[in-house]
Amino acid sequence: MNSEALRPSVLTSGLLSLLVVLVGCGNSTGYEIPDDMCGRAVEPSALKPLLPSGGEVKAEQRATEDGESECSVFVDKVNVLTISEHRGQNKFDVMEFVRENRDRFANPEKSDVGDDTVTSDDWLMSMNACSGRGMGDYYVLDVTLAGKRDAAKSQELERFARSYLPEAMKKMGCTE
């Protein structure tokens, strides 16, 4: 058998194997991204960048009272994301809140999501008028990533909040 004739086929099969491995790594989550968490519709493509790889994702309603909601998201039983919602709040300046709590927020910046929003490497808070109840109160969305990550997620948090806010405010009675 001619060894020269084998080289192209060995090279081709090697490249094909590498391609299969790389394609298989395209969805590193290893689980299906939900389109509903704790009674709120979520956009899977906006949620996915906030979650680490793993085998199983689960959302758990941790608190729900009139005007309050907290949803914790777990990957392989480890809390990776917490979404807190508060209705009936007095208006406050979110950036001033951040300045008063500097040690909690890495690289805070104003965002154009919602009425008054600040995002950081692993956190987002958005203050929004809650006009649906006719009381002139405010709704606060607080999204926190848990654990360590290789890179800041401020843009991913903004994208998630943009997709999450309309449905969440409606569920909390702030919009019709």
N, C-alpha and C positions, 0 to 999 in steps of 0.2 A: 504494500500500500504506500502511496506517495505522501510524505509528510507535508509537502507543499500544498497538496490538494485539501488537506485537513485545516490548514490555518484559517482561511476565510470562514469556514463553518464554525470553528471553535470561537473565533472572534465574534461572529454574528450571534451565537448562542450566549456568549458572555455578556454582550451588550443587551440582548433581549432580557436576560436575567436581571441585570441592573435596572432596566426600564421597569420591569414588573415590581421590583423593590421600591423604586422611587414613586411609582403610581400608587402603590399600596400605602405609602406614607403621606399621601395627599390629604387624607382625612385623619388627622392625628388624634381626634377625640376618642375614637373607639366606641362611641355610643351615639344614639340618635339624639339630636338637639330637639327639645320639646318646643311646641308652638303655644303652649299654655303653662303658666306657672302660678300656683296659688290663686287661681281664679282670674288671672290676667293674661290676655293674649300677648305673646311675645313674638318678635320676628327672629326666627332661628339664625339667620345670617348676621344679625346684630348681636345676638347673645354668644354665638360660638367663639369669637375672638377673646371673650372675657373668661372662658373656661379652659382649664388645663386638660391635657390628655388623661385618659383613664378608661375604666371599664363600664361604669354606671353613673348616671346623673339622676339626682332626685331633688325635688323642691318640696319644702315643708313650711306650712303656715305656722309661724311661731307665735304670733300675737294678732288678734283681730278684735278690735273694739270699735265702738262708734267713733269714727274719725282717726283711727289708727290701724295700720296694717304692717306686718313684717313678714317677709318671705326669705328663708335661708335656702341657698342652693348648695348641694353637696355633690362632690365627685368622689366616688369610691369612699363614701362615708366621712369625707373631710369637708368642712365648711369652706367654700371658696368665694361666695358672693352673698351679700345681704342687701335686700331692697327694703327700705323702710319708707312708709308713707304716713304723713301727718296732715290732717285737715283741721281747720278751725284755729290756725296759728295766727299770731300777730305778725305783722310785717316787720322784717329786720333786714339789714344789709348783709348779704351772705359773705362778701369779702371782708367786712368788718369782723364777722364771726370767725373767719379763718385767721385774721390777724391776731385776734384774742386767744387763739388756740394753735399757734404756729407749729408747735412740736408734733401735731397730728397730721400735717399735710405737707407732702413733698412737692415743690414746684407748682403752687396754686396759680391759676390763671382764670380770668373772666371768660365766659363762654356765651355764645349767642343762642344757646338752647333755652327755651322758656323765657320767663320774665326777668329773673335775676339768678344767674347760675355761675358757680365756680367749680372748676375741675382741677384735679391734681393727678399725680402719677397713678394713684389707686383709689380715688374717691371722687364723687360728684354730688353736689347739693344744688337743688333747683327750687327757688321760691316762685310760686305762681298764684295769681289771683284766682280765688275760688268763687266765681260769680254765680254759679248755678244754684246756690242755696240762698242767694239774695241777702246775705248777711255781711258782705264785704270782707270776708275772712280770707286766709291764704292756705295754700296747699304746699307742702314741702316733700320733695322726693330726695331721698338720701341713699346713694348706691355706694357700697363699700366692697372692695376686693380684699379677701383675706389671704394670708400666706405670702411667700416671696415669689417674685417673677423676674425674668431676665430683662424686661423692658417696661417703660412707662406705658400705661394704657389709657391716657387721657382722651385721645381721639376715639378710641373704641368705646369708652364710657359715654362720650357725647353722642355717638351714633346710636348706642343702645337707648339712652334717655330720649332722643328724638323720636324713636319708634315706640317707646313705652309710654311716654307722657299722655298722649291723647286718650288712650284706652283707660289708663290708670285714673286720670282725672275724672273721666266719665263714671267709672266704677265707684269713685269716692264722692260722687254727687256734685262735682264742681262744674261740669258742663253737661249739656243735654245730648 
